[in-house]
Amino acid sequence: MALIRTPRRQVEAGSRLRFAGTAAALLLAATVAGCGGQSVSLPGEQSGAAPGGDSIEKALAEAPTAAPNLIPAGTTMAKIKEKGALTVGGTETAALFSLRDPMTGKLSGFDATLSQLLAKYIIGKPETKLVQVTAQTRELLLQNQTVDAVFATYTITPARAEKISFAGPYYSSGTSLLVKKDRSDIKQVTDLAGKSVATQSNSTAATTLTKLVPNAKVLLLSSNDECVQAVRQGRAEAYAIDEAILVGNVARNPELKVVGNPFTTEPYGIGLPPGDAQFKAFVNDWLRSIFASGLWERVWKLTVGTAVEGAAPTPPQPGSVAGS
């Protein structure tokens, strides 16, 4: 599995982040500065188009729909199909993964598009309804079935799998650090000793920081945006979370940078309500199908791949990590 590295650093698959220093990034930085940090789409995300002529719209149009025999009456899939939309727990502020365009209201990004593909597979159209979640609310909303699935850079762990079910993994990232661009004293996790570091409550990063740098001053906040603002405002000297999320933050906040190499492995899963083995098997089979057909790779190139040069990583196998 390829892990995204920091800007100008090679990834495992031989790719390099390309948004820093490009004309598109300069334009993006100017746009962000002009709108006071308001969420905007990354290069290529506004229209969902790629230089080769592919687009999110084309990928969705060509995506498969499940055969009727795969959706028996009375199953979760049948209930979703009957209501006409997949209720997705997610976010609208995560660049590269799930970001709402303030002009069109549309969601773009890797997680957002995958959820639309699953909706089309079940319903016949990419119809989703977003319910915003945080690291603290994801399990509860799945347990009470407020949402059908959670697509939210959601790391699979055995502890979480005791509360809900996971399909996947479908991607892998790793915890890294976000700091102000003019800082040079923080380059790796051990440099956080005695320093203030923000992360999201109930995230895997919160536990990791306690283990690796017990004397760091950890500031637990509710959301990604709050953690970014804490660094921008100087309330925290760093922000620790999945590097895939941090890369998107840098694209929206050019005064920040990602430093060091990831110091954990974070396999992302699709959160599902607990105890529904049939729905989990259905979603895992769907994941295997989009891996095999190349659809997953197309979506990656149109979203995360707009910030990473080179070939898409090899997707992980569903059920390959503890808790999946």
N, C-alpha and C positions, 0 to 999 in steps of 0.2 A: 504494500500500500504506500502511495506517495504522500508525504506530509508537506504542506506548504511551508516554505522557509520565509525568512524576512526579506524585504525588498533588497534586490541586487544579490541575493544569496541563492545558490543552487538548491533545487529540491532533489529528493531521492531519485526521481525519474529523470533528472537532468534538465529540468525546466528552470526558468527564472521569472520572478515577478517582474512585470513590465510596466505597471502603471506609473511608478516613480520615474520622473524625468521625461515622460512622453508628452506630446502636445495635448493629448486628451486629458492627461492628469492635470496639466497646467490649467486647462479650461475648466476642469472639474473643481480645482482648488479655488479658482476665481469665482465660480458659481456659488460654492459653499460660503466663501467669505462674503459674497454679496447678499446672501440670504440669511446671514446670522446663524449658520450651522444647520439650516433646515435640511431634512432628508431629501436627497436627490438620487437619481439613478446613476449607476456606474457606466463607463463607456460600453456601448453595445447593449445595455439593458433597456434603454428607453423604448426601442423598437423591437427588441428581441432578435436583432439581426446580426449575422456574422459575415465576415468578408467573403466567405465561400458561397454565400447566397442562402444558407440555412437560417432558420429563425425559430423562435419559440412557437409562434403561431403555426408554422409548418410542422414542427415536431408534434404538437398537440393534434393537428388535423390528421396526421398519419399514424397516431398512436392507436393501439388495438383496443377493442372492447371484448370483455369476457363472453364466452359462449354461454347461452342460457343454462346449460346443465351444470355450470360452475357456480351458479347462484340459486341454490335450492330455496324453495319457499320456507319462510320462518327463520332464515339465517340472518345474521347481522348484515351481510351483503344485500340481501333482499330488502331489508328494512331501509337501508341507505338508498337503494335504487327507488323504492317507493316514495320516499320523501323528496327525491330529486336533487339532493346536494350532499356533499361530504362535509360534515362539520369538522373543521380542522383547528386544533390548538396550535398556535404559532405566534409569530410576531410580525410587525410591519416596519421595524426599524433596523433590521440586520442586513446591511449591504452584502451583496453576493448571494445571500441565502433567502431572505424574505423581506423585501423593502417595498413600501407603498409609494408610488409616484404621487406627489401632492397635486399635480396638475390633472392626471387622468383618474386617479384613485385605484389604479391597477397594481397588483402585487407582482414583483419580479424576483428572480433568484432561484437557486438550486432547490431549496426545500419547497418554496412556493410552487414551482413548476412540477416537481415530483408529486405533490399533493393533487395537483390538477390532473396529472396523468393517471393517478389511482382513481380519482373521481370519474374520469372518462371510462376507465376499465370497468368500473362497477355500473355506472349510470348510462353511459353512452355519450356523455358530454362532460367537459372539464369544469363542472359546476362545484365550487367550494364556498363554504361560509366560514370566515375566520373568527375565532374566539381568541383574544389575546391571552397568552399565558406567561407566567414567570417561573423561575426555578422553584419557587415555593408552591405554586398552584397546579403544576402539571399532573402530578399523581392524583390529586383530589378530583380534578375535572374528568380524568379517565375513570376513576372509581365510581363516580356518580353518573357517568355516561353523559355528561354535558357535551363532550366532544367524542367523535368517532375515532380520531387518531391525532397524535401529536407529531408534527414535523417542526422541530425547533432546535437543531444542532444538539440533540438529546443523547448524551453519552449513556451507553448501556453499562450498568453495574449490577452485580448480584443483589445488592441491597435494594436497589430500585425495583429489580425484577421480582422481589418478594411482594411488592405492592401492586404492580401492574405487569402487563406483558410487553415484550419487545419483538417486533419483526426486524430483520436485518442481522448484522449491520449493513449499511449501504454506503458508508464513507468513513474515513478515519482522519482525525486531526491530532493535535497535541497541545498541551498547555504551554503558553509562552508569555512574554511580558510586553506591555505597552508603556512608553514613557514619552516625555516631551523631547522633541528633536534635539534640543541643545544640551541634554543630559549625557554625560559620558561615564558616570560612576556606577550605573546599573547596566550590566551586560549579561548577567545570568542570575538564576534564582538565589544563589548563595549571597549575592550582593544586596539582597533585601533585608539582611540581618539588621535589626534596629530601625528599619525604615517603615514608612506607612505604605500599605499596598491595598488597593481596592479589589474586591471580587464580588460576584453575585452570591447572595445567600443560597444555601442548599446546592451549590455547584460542586463539582468534583474538585475544582481548584481550591475551594475553601479548606477541604480536608487535606489536600496535598501541601498547602502552605503551612498548615499546623505541624505536619510531619517533617518537612524539609527545613523550614526556618521558624522554629517555635517562638523566637524572640522578635519576629516581625510584628508590626502593629497592623493587624488585619481590619479593614473597614468593610463590613458586609452591607451591601446595597441591594435593592430590589431588581434593578434592570441594567442592561448593557449601557444604555444612554447615561444613567446616573453614574456609573463607574467611569465612563469617558469624561464626563463633566468634572468628576472629582480630580482627575489628573490634570485636565485643562486649567482648573481653578487653583491647583496646588494643594488641595485637601488630601490628596494621595500622591505619592511619588511614583507609583507604578500601578498598573492594572494587570492582574493575572487571570487569563481565561484561554479558551481554545484559540490557537493561532489563526484558524480560518475566520473566526469572528474579528480578531484584531486587525487582520489585513483589510477587511471591509471598513473598519473604523478609521484606518489611516487614509483610505480613499476619500472619506468624508471629512477628515480632520488633518490636513496636510502639515500641521504644526507638531504632529505626533509621529512616532516611529515604533516599529517592532524590533526588539533586540534579542540576541541569543538564539539558541536552538531550543525546540520543544523539549520539555523534560518529563512529559508523560505521553501516553498513547490514549486517545479518546475515540473509541468506535461509536459512531452515531447510529442510533436505531429509531424506528418508528414506534412511538408509544401507542399501545392499544389497551382497551379495557381488560381487566384481569379475568382469567378463567374462560376465555373464548378461544379454545384451541383451533376451532374450525376457521375463524376469521384470521388468526395468526398464520395458519398454514396457507390460506388464500393469499394473504399479502406477501408472504415469503415466495410463493410460486410466481406472483406477479413481478417481484423484484428479480428473480432469476430470469424471467422472460425478457425484461428490459435490459438486463446485463447482456444476455446472449444476442439480442437483436441489434445492439449498438445504440439503442434509444437513450440509455443512461449516459453513455459517452457523449452523445450529441447535446444533451441538456447540460452536462458538465462544461463542455466547450463554450456554450452560449451564456453561461453564468459565471461560475468560479473561473473558468478558462479565459474570461475577459481580463483577468488580472494575473494569470499564470501562463507563461509561454511553454510550448512543448506538448507532448502527448498527454492524454488523460491518464490518470492512474488506473491500475487494475482494480475493479471493485471487489470488496471483500465478500466472502461467502456467507449467506445467511446461516445463523446458528453456529458461527465459528468462534464466538467469544463467550466467556462466562456471563450468564444472564440472558443470553439471546435464545 
